[in-house]
Amino acid sequence: MMEPSNGGQVVVITSGKGGVGKTTTVTNVSMGLAQLGFKVVAMDLDIGLKKLDLIMGLENRVIYDIVQVIEGECTLRQALVKDRRFPNLFMLPAAQTRNKDDVTEEQIKNLCAELKKEFDFILIDCPAGIERGFRNSIAAADWAVVVTNPEVSAVRDADRIIGMLESAQFQDIKLVINRIRPEMVRGGDMLSIDDLLNHLCIDLIGIVPEDDGVVISTNTGEPIILNQRSLAGRAFYNIARRFAGEEVPFLDLNHTGSLWDRIRMFFSKQVG
Amino acid sequence: MAVVDIKGQNNGLVFVFRPGTIDEYITELKKRFEANPSLFRGFSVTFRGEALKNLTSEELGALQRLCLDYGLTLALPPSSKNTRERDTEGSDIIVKRTLRSGQKIIHDGSVVILGDVHESAEVIASKDIIVLGRLEGVVHAGCFGDQSSIVLALRLMPRQVRIADKISRPPSDSPPNENPEMAYIEDGSIYVREYRVPLTSRKRASN
């Protein structure tokens, strides 16, 4: 996974189902990679329904978008929005007034080839669904991350997406389980990590617990990873380290029972 | 010469489309169906022919609906967007992977799957289906009407089992069986029983 192929690596973050946390994952992991010192671009390919700029808190800095780059209205460099916190993090915004049919797989491949020369990681925020937008998003990717929630509808869509990625000859597909609630898993009311891994049969790259702070950070445009005390933030930081090839142990939510509760309570008091 | 050739093959029908327009196809098929409705009813039909490539998916859909209206079943839908494997006819195949949601295998012969069949995945075979793993999807064994076909899985927990022209759903309250099970047709209905290792080999194993 980690061997750089002519420069940077292109990673697509996908899920099938909407609302499971693709954009949140792209935002936080790209920021985590920037924190680790890598040069990173987060690319929004949800053309027509963009939100990466919003969640990264860069909405009012957007001048040009990806369709304008492709159509030659501006240069790639002009369209890249520099993050205000990390000088080595950039975002390539999607166009809101266009749609997914306005770009082709070939154009995305060319764009990524260009970006690979200069950046270590290009993270693609894939739209929900399995249509044109999905095919565009996976066209240039070296490997893929599938985000899912511990619920049957998200898992079924993840299964479908993994099947499609396998058909597209992806060798390297990793799983992020987002919004897991350990107390519900323990009570038998939520699918456990083991259930998910048993069913989907791919390697895990991250487990992110449910965290109210994510909602707040979405509203304020301050990604949760910047909050050192948040468990979700730490989980995203761990994912970024695993992207970079580090071996980082997973939070073992199954066996931390009371300790976990205590940590949660401690933090909820602290964060409020 | 007719724009559609109709051939019989392995208890099913094959419609071979020659160059023509969608209207010509529909008129031709209607004419053939009307001429002898009972001749077609119950058969599964496969679409073949280069001319199919010139049709839009709506037009193909219209042809499929027409066939369904006259009581035919569709054996091999012509679109091939999903992962779909069609191998040499009549032979058995071994599929060494897990079938995920949305993936489909259609095969004329028996199919052995070394892996799981996930929910919303489909396996359709003209003979037996054997899953060396969990079977959670939809299976149709003996799809051309062979009632001696069986479905066997290490964990048999499908949404639906179809053998020949019979359909069965597992009772919703039955706990999953941890042992291999086999579905088969007897006296016109589908039964499921635990698959036991034949006595002789079990004795040998315990010694």
Chai-1 contact restraints between the chains, C-beta under 6 A:
chainA,res_idxA,chainB,res_idxB,connection_type,confidence,min_distance_angstrom,max_distance_angstrom,comment,restraint_id
A,R156,B,S101,contact,1.0,0.0,6.0,A-B,restraint_1
A,D159,B,R100,contact,1.0,0.0,6.0,A-B,restraint_2
A,D159,B,S101,contact,1.0,0.0,6.0,A-B,restraint_3
A,D159,B,H118,contact,1.0,0.0,6.0,A-B,restraint_4
A,R160,B,S101,contact,1.0,0.0,6.0,A-B,restraint_5
A,R160,B,G102,contact,1.0,0.0,6.0,A-B,restraint_6
A,I162,B,R100,contact,1.0,0.0,6.0,A-B,restraint_7
A,G163,B,R100,contact,1.0,0.0,6.0,A-B,restraint_8
A,G163,B,G102,contact,1.0,0.0,6.0,A-B,restraint_9
A,G163,B,Q103,contact,1.0,0.0,6.0,A-B,restraint_10
A,S167,B,T83,contact,1.0,0.0,6.0,A-B,restraint_11
